[in-house]
Amino acid sequence: MPTIAHLSALEILDSRGRPTVRATCELAGGAIGTVSVPSGASTGRAEAVELRDGDPARYGGLGCRRAVGHVAGPIHAALAGKSFADQAALDGALVILDGTPDKSRLGANALLAVSLAFARAVAAERGVPLYRSLANDAGREPEALPRPTINLFSGGKHAGGQMPIQDVLIVPTAPTVDECLATAYAVYQAAAAGTAERYGARALVADEGGLAPPFPDAAAMLDEAVAAIDAAGFAPGRDAVLAVDVAASHFSVDGRYALDPAGGSLTGEEMVETLLGWLDRYPIASIEDGLAEDDWATWPTLRRRAEGRALILGDDLLATNPARIRRAVEIGAADALLLKPNQIGTLTEAAVARALAVAAGWRTVVSARSGETEDDWLADLAVGWGGDGLKVGSITRSERLAKWNRLLAIEAETGWPVVGWPEPR
């Protein structure tokens, strides 16, 4: 059994220049694993708590010295010298040590960093790539790679709120990661040229590397995405489809949706009709957070009426939280999970969330956060756990490319095909 010899941590900076946590786990046999964890800007209320220092004189209160201190202090003191039969045993000890339902005592950022550092150290001790070690722990044999879903245009909290919806992504239908990324590059360049011509927008990027022109409304953003696919020489709906991250919680007030920047708001039922109208007009394969995280009454209507046309993907709604996923399965609120390990706090809890989604027949899309690091463990996780999709941002910015490049390396090593989703229309 792996025995933890030493745990340490360091406060580092994420892709937005904000602090986050890097942890290192050294096993008694000499294997070492180091992991950096991300942080989100568009966060749901049900997410586990990222512990921040709260000192306004340092990083505006966003420092992570307390979380780092917990890794080197009470977590190290409790776990050093102890052996763990598997990842679940280690993560169970972390959850008990924290003792809160939302990880607010020690911090989800501290717990996840230790959880993942242990996983990487165990993979090193086994002498196998991280994705194979994670697959082994999940009791599965990987045979395919997740399909890239690639950020093209950003709004919402990822781009200064210049328009309400958060992201429009392209999902190439090519059979390899290499071809998917080549398609994405061509579409991105066409989008940059098109928005420069029509909006006078320079190719400056948002938090996740997407372009962020001053679109007047969501329809204009979607129109431009289709035009970019066409201008790049591809057929919209055949060579590439769209995915939309609506992030509706962030423009929902008192049960209504302020989708139109020019004014007015929509009821939940009217929001559903708007989203269905997008499905009629655009080659959309997935709608993420099309309704607010607490609009449980309306989600089943959206899922039912979109069935067979697009995935209804839950992010803020589900928060990688097993209890929320069970509720969503019971009432038929969604049919796909956006899996973000830092929403729940440990690798094992995220694995439980994944297993619930898979058992319900849902698709799973493994996702990065808007505040990322150059660490590439997420690509291994998506492969090892059999994610249908991988969402890490655009094809610009090194913290995004680190994950795409890792996926390319796994493809070169294994020769596995990309998951056959979505089907061309």
MOTASUL-V260495 format. One record per helix or strand of 2 or more residues. SS is the DSSP state (A for helix, B for strand). FROM is the first residue (numbers start at 1). TO is the last residue. If there is no record, write none. Layout:
# MOTASUL-V260495
((SS:FROM:TO) (SS:FROM:TO))
This chain:
# MOTASUL-V260495
((B:2:13) (B:19:27) (B:32:36) (A:59:61) (A:65:79) (B:83:84) (A:87:98) (A:108:126) (A:130:137) (B:144:145) (B:147:154) (A:156:158) (B:167:172) (A:177:199) (A:218:231) (B:240:245) (A:248:251) (B:252:253) (B:256:257) (A:268:281) (B:284:288) (A:296:306) (B:311:314) (A:322:331) (B:336:339) (A:341:343) (A:347:359) (B:363:367) (A:377:384) (B:389:393) (A:398:414) (B:417:418))
